[in-house]
């Protein structure tokens, strides 16, 4: 009789252990899925904030050369953080800022300053200053990156 009661206690202990392990496995799976969803939401938000730096200009006719140069500096800084050089212009996360068919992301600091000085004020056909700001139109934002199709890869501006 004593052995039978010890056997029942041992089997009950094993069953309780199995139940505790099953609950732990279930909770691990449930919380693992939740953290994955949270991480996806965070990644989505970070990507949206990144893209907003570019998409806010889409369709705008009131961009100035200062906006474009700041955007080119941001793109260049991002490319440098990803360790891309101008030779990697086809790299998966490389970003280009195109102004009148030229990639100004690759311009040096001196070239950007010259660009600012020469294009901040509108000029007439003879090259005389008109005195008003020169505006540019954002013709498009491209998301043609095959590795991450929701990430901006190029923004295109044209002088109005």
C-alpha positions as CSV (number, residue, x, y, z in Angstrom):
1,X,0.0,0.0,0.0
2,X,2.9,2.3,0.9
3,X,4.5,1.7,-2.5
4,X,1.2,2.4,-4.3
5,X,0.8,5.8,-2.6
6,X,4.4,6.7,-3.4
7,X,3.9,5.7,-7.0
8,X,0.8,7.9,-7.2
9,X,2.7,10.9,-5.6
10,X,5.5,10.4,-8.1
11,X,3.2,10.2,-11.1
12,X,1.3,13.3,-9.9
13,X,4.6,15.1,-9.5
14,X,5.5,14.2,-13.1
15,X,2.1,15.3,-14.4
16,X,2.4,18.6,-12.6
17,X,5.9,19.0,-14.0
18,X,4.7,18.3,-17.6
19,X,1.8,20.8,-17.1
20,X,4.3,23.5,-15.9
21,X,6.6,22.9,-18.9
22,X,3.7,23.0,-21.3
23,X,2.5,26.3,-19.9
24,X,6.0,27.7,-20.0
25,X,6.4,26.6,-23.7
26,X,3.0,28.2,-24.5
27,X,3.9,31.5,-22.8
28,X,7.3,31.6,-24.5
29,X,5.6,31.1,-27.9
30,X,2.9,33.7,-27.2
31,X,5.3,36.3,-25.9
32,X,7.8,35.6,-28.7
33,X,5.1,36.3,-31.3
34,X,4.2,39.5,-29.5
35,X,7.7,40.8,-29.4
36,X,8.0,40.0,-33.1
37,X,4.9,42.1,-33.9
38,X,6.3,44.9,-31.7
39,X,9.6,44.8,-33.5
40,X,7.8,44.8,-36.9
41,X,5.8,47.9,-35.8
42,X,9.0,49.7,-34.6
43,X,10.8,48.8,-37.9
44,X,7.8,50.1,-39.9
45,X,7.7,53.3,-37.9
46,X,11.4,53.9,-38.3
47,X,11.1,53.3,-42.1
48,X,8.2,55.7,-42.3
49,X,10.1,58.4,-40.5
50,X,13.1,57.9,-42.7
51,X,11.0,58.0,-45.9
52,X,9.2,61.1,-44.6
53,X,12.4,63.1,-45.0
54,X,12.0,62.6,-48.7
55,X,8.3,62.2,-49.4
56,X,7.4,65.5,-47.8
57,X,8.8,67.2,-50.9
58,X,6.8,65.1,-53.4
59,X,4.8,67.2,-55.8
60,X,6.0,70.5,-54.2
61,X,6.8,73.5,-56.4
62,X,8.3,75.5,-53.6
63,X,11.5,73.7,-52.8
64,X,14.6,75.9,-52.5
65,X,18.1,75.0,-53.2
66,X,18.7,75.0,-49.4
67,X,16.1,72.3,-49.0
68,X,17.7,70.2,-51.7
69,X,21.3,70.7,-50.4
70,X,20.2,69.7,-46.9
71,X,18.5,66.6,-48.3
72,X,21.6,65.7,-50.2
73,X,23.7,66.1,-47.1
74,X,21.3,63.8,-45.2
75,X,21.4,61.2,-48.0
76,X,25.2,61.4,-48.1
77,X,25.4,61.0,-44.3
78,X,23.0,58.0,-44.5
79,X,25.1,56.5,-47.3
80,X,28.3,57.0,-45.2
81,X,26.6,55.3,-42.2
82,X,25.8,52.3,-44.5
83,X,29.5,52.5,-45.6
84,X,28.6,53.2,-49.3
85,X,30.8,55.2,-51.6
86,X,29.7,56.8,-54.9
87,X,31.0,53.7,-56.6
88,X,28.2,51.8,-54.8
89,X,25.4,53.8,-56.4
90,X,23.6,50.5,-57.3
91,X,24.0,49.2,-53.8
92,X,20.9,48.0,-52.0
93,X,20.3,51.0,-49.7
94,X,22.2,53.7,-51.5
95,X,20.2,57.0,-51.7
96,X,20.5,59.6,-54.5
97,X,19.3,63.2,-54.7
98,X,19.1,64.1,-58.3
99,X,19.0,67.8,-59.4
100,X,18.6,68.5,-63.1
101,X,19.8,64.9,-63.9
102,X,22.9,65.1,-61.7
103,X,23.4,63.1,-58.5
104,X,24.4,65.9,-56.1
105,X,24.7,63.4,-53.2
106,X,28.2,62.8,-54.5
107,X,29.1,66.5,-54.4
108,X,31.8,67.7,-52.0
109,X,31.1,70.3,-49.4
110,X,32.7,73.0,-51.6
111,X,30.6,71.9,-54.6
112,X,27.4,72.1,-52.5
113,X,28.3,75.6,-51.3
114,X,28.9,76.7,-54.9
115,X,25.6,75.2,-55.9
116,X,23.9,77.2,-53.1
117,X,25.6,80.4,-54.2
118,X,24.7,80.0,-57.9
119,X,21.2,78.8,-57.5
120,X,19.5,80.4,-54.5
121,X,18.2,83.5,-56.4
122,X,16.3,83.4,-59.7
123,X,18.0,84.8,-62.8
124,X,16.6,86.0,-66.1
125,X,17.7,84.6,-69.5
126,X,20.7,86.9,-69.5
127,X,21.9,85.7,-66.1
128,X,20.9,88.8,-64.2
129,X,19.5,88.4,-60.7
130,X,15.8,88.9,-60.5
131,X,15.8,89.1,-56.7
132,X,13.3,86.4,-55.9
133,X,14.1,82.9,-54.7
134,X,14.7,80.2,-57.2
135,X,12.2,77.4,-56.8
136,X,12.5,73.7,-57.7
137,X,9.9,71.1,-58.3
138,X,10.1,67.6,-56.8
139,X,9.4,65.4,-59.8
140,X,9.4,62.1,-58.0
141,X,10.5,59.9,-55.3
142,X,11.5,56.4,-56.3
143,X,11.2,53.2,-54.2
144,X,13.0,51.0,-56.7
145,X,15.2,49.1,-54.3
146,X,14.7,45.4,-54.8
147,X,16.0,44.5,-51.3
148,X,13.6,46.8,-49.5
149,X,10.9,48.1,-51.8
150,X,9.3,50.4,-49.2
151,X,12.5,52.4,-48.7
152,X,13.3,55.6,-50.7
153,X,16.2,55.2,-53.0
154,X,16.0,58.3,-55.2
155,X,14.4,61.8,-55.2
156,X,14.4,63.9,-58.3
157,X,14.3,67.7,-58.5
158,X,14.1,70.0,-61.5
159,X,14.5,73.8,-61.7
160,X,11.2,75.6,-62.4
